[in-house]
Amino acid sequence: MTTFLNDQINFPLILAPMVGLSHVALRETLHAYLPEGFRTLWPTEMLNSRRLPTQDLAITPQTLKHELENNLWPQILCNDERAIENSIPLLENWGATAIDINMGCPVKKALKHNYGVSLMGDINYASEVVAIAKKHATVPISVKLRAGIQKDQDFLLRFCEALIKSGANWLTLHPRLAEEKRKGVADWGQIKRLKENFDIPIIGNGDIQCFDDIVNLFSQTQCDAVMIGRALTSKPWLFLEYAKSQGLKLNSWQQSQLPSTPEEQAQCYGVFLKSFTINCFKHFSNEDAIKRIHFFMRVGHVWLNFGHSLSKKLQKIDSKEMTLEVLEKFFSNQDLTICDRTNLRY
């Protein structure tokens, strides 16, 4: 079946929408790792539909864009028609190719306002939110959700069926319960079950840390695309490894950033961090850039041996020049390595 998603993208790896991470600086840095001529979806950080109408999207940090941006896919928290009606046209005028509704965020702040995964407690309410979004949108509407708030896979199927009947064009499933957050193991079998029961595209998400995970998620679930979260804050070459496996052409720089050993991976991570740092200071104020770099390092360093030491060093830095100087000195160490997987929680 031909769908908007399959027509719009031809590279089925997608960055996850992550608060404090999926902003313009990371998107621009990752764009260099996408083979020329290939398209994926580019998410934003999670946006609040109640706040959007009062914001200038051209200057709000969470909605800044770079000059090469396309296929923008903002994710919104929403549950109220007035907020949806006022925010979706703004996002479309801003450049949204599609809009994603968050029904998966398990943090208390979202749950308090009946956003995120709390919507999964009521099938009728959640499906009505999708119907309202479709009513006020001219672009496709997708939903990112979790396995739910109860251990009931039949409920998950009924829930997804209701979203689809209300107009959801595709779904992204992170198959963990709300209470699990990032703990335990993502149950990819639930992604497979959605693929077996529904005709719309299904994006698989959860526990992607290395290239083998990408291959296994595709093969085990037959999902239409794989969404990668925090691993892309340290392993941008996952894009390149997948491209190479599909026989896609890489330019000379991309080939140089396709590491074959843990030591080479560490050096490629250093290149990535320097580019990310430059892009942060390009788009954000000095204070905001520093804050985002600090958070980025706290998330991504867990795959790097001695990564905690680097993260700690950078917490004391307050300028672009000093950040780049610390990175240059740190990655001159040839004993650095990247591991495939980590059990560290962050």
Secondary structure, DSSP 8 states (H G I E B T S, - for coil): ---HHHHH-SS-EEE---TTTSSHHHHHHHHTTS-TT----EEEEEEETTTGGGS-TTT-GGG---TT--SEEEEEE---HHHHHHHHHHHHHHTBS-EEEEE----HHHHHTT-GGGGGG-HHHHHHHHHHHHHH-SS-EEEEEEEESSS-HHHHHHHHHHHHHTT--EEEEEEEEGGGTT-S---HHHHHHHHHH-SS-EEEES---SHHHHHHHHHHH--SEEEE-GGGGT-THHHHHHHHHTT----HHHHHT--SSHHHHHHHHHHHHHHHHHHHHHHS-HHHHHHHHHHHHHHHGGGBTTHHHHHHHHTT--SHHHHHHHHHHHTT-TT--B-S------
